[in-house]
Each structure stands twice: as C-alpha cells, then as structure tokens.
Amino acid sequence: MKSRFLLLAALAGASVSAWADGLQALEAFVKNTRTGRAEFTQVVTAPLREGQTTARSKTSSGSFEFQRPAHFRFLYRKPFEQTLVADGQTVWLYDVDLNQVTARKQAQVLGSTPAALLASAPDLKALQADFKLSAAPEADGQQWVQALPKARDGQIQSVRIGFRGEQLATLDILDSFGQRSVLSFSGFQANPTLPAETFQFKPPAGADVVRQ
C-alpha cells in the first residue's frame, strides 16, 4: 500500500513540441499542461535478494486524470481494483477487495515526489528548489530528464522522465529501498475539461477508514 503513495506519479503525460532535450520538454509541460488524462501500465520490480537470479515484478494497469495544482485520480483496474485520489488536502487510497480506505494529509505525502515534480510547481525554477534536474542522454527513442530530490530523508532516490516526440511517455522511479517502478502512458489527452467531482472522494459505506 505504501508503494501506491510513492507513485503519485500518476500525474504525467503531456503534449509538448519537439524540444532540444528533455529538460526543455519538462519545462513546457509544467507551464502549458493544466489538466490531462491517459491510460497507464505500471511495472514494479523488486531488488534482487541473495540467491535470486531473476528480479520479481508486478504489473498493473488503469487510467488517471490530473488537474494542477496537485489534484489527481488513479483508477487501477488490473490485477486488483484500487482508487487513489488527491483532492488538494487529503490523499485517499481505496482498496476494493479489502474494503479499506487509507487517508493521509496531502502536504505530508507529496514532498520531493513525482507528484510534486509533475503537478505542483508552476515553472522549472520552482522545481529546482526541490530537485536537481539535468538532461539525460536520449535512449529508447525518448528524451530524458533526471530528477534527484534534494531532501535526503525522502523515500525517492531518483526519477527519470521520458518524452517521445510530442508526448511525455515514461516515468521511471527508483525508491530508497532499491525498488523500481516504471509507468508507461498512452492515449494522453492534453487540457481536457474535467468536472470537479473527478477529484472528490467519499469513503464507501461500511469501509474501514485508516487515517495516517
């Protein structure tokens, strides 16, 4: 469940022009993309343990929507149904199978996370207050940006952001435990009109609510 909060990354996907490097594409994304929606596939790979030759991985998929500043909704459909909503004050995680809701104050969750990187800052200068940003070499047909959180006590070690042509395509996150999460986005729509209720959440009747 903790990994869901670490992956508030879901706030990705953007329409940008062909830029000289990924850093310019990121800057355009932050300035120009106010809302968005897309499908995503997420692969989480655990670090190798002693005696292992193959890393274990889990794949999930679903859809997401976001609206600056810091409003977003992830709907995980497979393999288990979960909903992750940030309403500006609280981040809600609803696990359908467990019928359990976990609520955390949004200010405590964001920090130097992919969510802050992609959804909160108004410009590149604001991002640089919390991250060390640098253009990375082109690879896999994408232009890349590397973001290193300046805070040393966070749970994110590094984030790589990949742009393909006019679309932000990949978010590659390495946490402090060596776990890697790669989100790939498709069918992105830039700046759609999203109703306010998209980012509202009410715990279902009978659900166990845990506040952290």
C-alpha positions in Angstrom: 0.0 0.0 0.0 2.9 2.3 0.8 4.1 2.0 -2.8 0.9 3.5 -4.1 1.6 6.7 -2.2 5.1 6.7 -3.5 3.8 6.5 -7.0 1.8 9.6 -7.0 3.3 9.9 -10.3 0.5 9.4 -12.0 0.3 12.9 -12.9 2.1 12.5 -16.2 1.5 12.7 -19.9 1.7 15.9 -21.8 1.6 17.4 -25.2 4.8 19.3 -26.0 6.7 20.3 -29.1 9.9 18.7 -30.3 12.5 20.1 -28.0 16.3 20.1 -28.0 16.4 18.0 -24.8 14.1 16.5 -22.2 14.7 19.4 -19.8 13.1 21.8 -22.2 10.2 19.4 -22.7 9.7 19.2 -19.0 9.6 23.0 -18.7 7.0 23.2 -21.4 4.9 20.5 -19.8 4.9 22.3 -16.4 3.9 25.6 -18.0 1.4 24.5 -20.5 -0.4 21.4 -19.3 -3.0 22.2 -16.7 -5.2 19.1 -16.9 -4.8 15.7 -18.5 -6.0 12.1 -18.7 -4.4 8.9 -20.0 -4.2 5.1 -19.7 -1.1 3.7 -17.9 0.7 0.5 -17.3 2.9 0.2 -14.3 5.7 -2.4 -13.7 7.1 -2.6 -10.2 10.4 -4.6 -9.9 11.8 -5.5 -6.5 15.6 -5.5 -6.0 17.4 -8.8 -6.2 17.8 -10.7 -3.0 20.6 -13.0 -2.0 20.3 -16.2 -4.0 17.9 -14.8 -6.6 18.9 -14.7 -10.3 15.7 -13.0 -11.6 14.0 -10.0 -10.1 10.4 -10.3 -9.2 8.0 -7.8 -10.8 4.3 -6.9 -10.7 2.3 -5.3 -13.5 -0.8 -3.2 -13.0 -2.9 -1.0 -15.3 -5.6 1.6 -15.3 -6.3 5.2 -16.1 -5.6 8.6 -14.5 -6.6 12.2 -14.6 -5.0 15.3 -13.1 -5.5 19.0 -12.6 -2.9 21.4 -11.4 -2.2 22.1 -8.6 -2.0 18.7 -7.1 -5.4 17.2 -7.9 -5.4 13.7 -9.4 -7.1 10.4 -9.6 -5.7 7.0 -10.4 -8.0 4.1 -11.1 -6.2 0.8 -11.0 -8.3 -1.9 -12.8 -5.9 -4.8 -13.1 -4.9 -7.0 -11.3 -6.8 -5.5 -8.4 -9.2 -2.6 -8.3 -7.9 0.4 -6.3 -8.6 4.1 -6.4 -6.1 6.8 -5.5 -7.5 10.3 -5.2 -5.8 13.6 -4.2 -8.3 16.4 -3.5 -5.8 19.1 -2.6 -6.0 18.4 1.1 -6.0 14.6 1.5 -4.7 11.6 -0.5 -7.3 8.8 -0.4 -6.5 5.1 -1.3 -9.4 2.8 -1.6 -8.7 -1.0 -1.8 -11.9 -2.6 -3.1 -11.0 -6.2 -2.1 -10.1 -5.2 1.4 -12.9 -2.6 1.6 -10.4 -0.4 3.3 -9.7 3.3 2.8 -6.3 4.9 3.8 -6.2 8.7 4.2 -3.1 10.8 4.5 -2.6 14.5 4.6 -1.5 15.6 1.2 1.2 18.0 2.4 2.9 15.2 4.2 2.7 12.8 1.2 3.9 15.0 -1.7 7.3 16.5 -0.7 10.0 15.6 -3.1 8.0 13.1 -5.0 7.0 12.6 -8.7 3.7 14.3 -7.8 5.4 17.5 -6.7 7.7 17.2 -9.7 5.0 17.0 -12.3 1.8 18.5 -10.8 2.6 21.2 -8.3 5.3 23.5 -9.5 4.4 26.4 -11.8 7.8 26.6 -13.6 11.2 25.0 -13.8 12.7 27.3 -11.2 10.3 26.2 -8.6 11.1 22.6 -9.4 14.8 23.3 -9.0 14.2 24.3 -5.4 13.4 20.7 -4.5 15.2 18.7 -7.3 18.5 18.7 -9.0 17.4 18.5 -12.7 19.6 17.5 -15.6 19.1 16.4 -19.2 20.0 12.8 -19.7 21.1 11.1 -22.9 18.4 10.1 -25.4 17.5 6.4 -25.2 14.7 4.1 -26.3 13.6 6.8 -28.7 12.9 9.2 -25.8 14.4 12.3 -24.4 15.1 12.0 -20.7 15.3 14.2 -17.6 16.9 13.0 -14.4 15.5 14.5 -11.2 17.3 13.9 -7.9 15.4 15.0 -4.7 17.5 17.5 -2.6 15.9 16.2 0.6 18.0 13.4 1.9 15.3 11.9 4.2 12.7 11.1 1.4 11.7 7.7 0.1 12.5 8.5 -3.5 16.1 8.1 -4.7 15.7 9.3 -8.3 13.2 9.9 -11.0 13.7 9.7 -14.8 11.1 11.3 -17.1 11.0 10.3 -20.8 9.5 12.2 -23.6 8.7 10.7 -27.0 8.1 13.2 -29.8 5.3 15.5 -28.5 4.2 13.3 -25.6 5.6 12.6 -22.1 5.8 8.8 -22.3 7.5 7.3 -19.3 8.1 7.8 -15.6 10.9 5.7 -14.1 11.1 5.9 -10.3 13.8 4.3 -8.0 13.0 4.4 -4.3 15.4 4.3 -1.4 14.8 0.5 -1.0 16.0 -0.2 -4.5 12.5 -0.9 -5.8 12.0 0.3 -9.4 8.6 1.5 -10.7 8.1 2.3 -14.4 4.9 3.9 -15.6 4.2 4.0 -19.3 1.4 6.2 -20.6 -0.8 6.0 -23.7 -3.8 7.8 -25.2 -3.0 11.0 -23.5 -5.4 14.0 -23.8 -4.0 17.4 -23.0 -6.0 20.0 -21.2 -9.5 18.4 -21.2 -12.3 19.9 -19.2 -12.6 17.8 -16.0 -15.6 18.1 -13.7 -14.8 19.0 -10.1 -16.2 15.7 -8.8 -13.4 13.9 -10.5 -11.1 14.8 -7.6 -13.6 14.2 -4.8 -13.7 11.1 -2.7 -16.2 9.8 -0.1 -15.4 6.5 1.7 -18.0 3.9 0.8 -20.5 2.9 3.5 -19.1 0.2 5.7 -15.4 0.6 4.6 -12.7 0.6 7.2 -11.1 4.0 7.2 -7.5 4.3 8.4 -6.0 7.8 8.9 -2.2 8.3 8.9 
